[in-house]
Amino acid sequence: MTAANKNSRVVVLKYMFTIQELEEDASLILDLKEDVREECSTLGEVTNVVLYDVSFIAPHRTDSKPLLR
């Protein structure tokens, strides 16, 4: 592990936007990235801001078998 990795911090922010909001305003993602960078930089150096939607509908299972093997 390098010194940079050892001293880095990760912040996870959830539920900041919906797919519907992005469909209505494509520039929203850029505005959010800028806002997050600006706010987080008050606490220290910000090296990267990544925004992505991770929402999905999990498949409904009636058995107890694992989804992955």
URHU-V197708 format. One record per pair of residues at least 24 apart in sequence whose C-alpha atoms are under 6 Angstrom apart, sorted by the first residue. I is the first residue (numbers start at 1). J is the second residue. D is the distance in whole Angstrom. If there is no record, write none. Layout:
i->I j->J d->D
i->I j->J d->D
//
This chain:
none
//
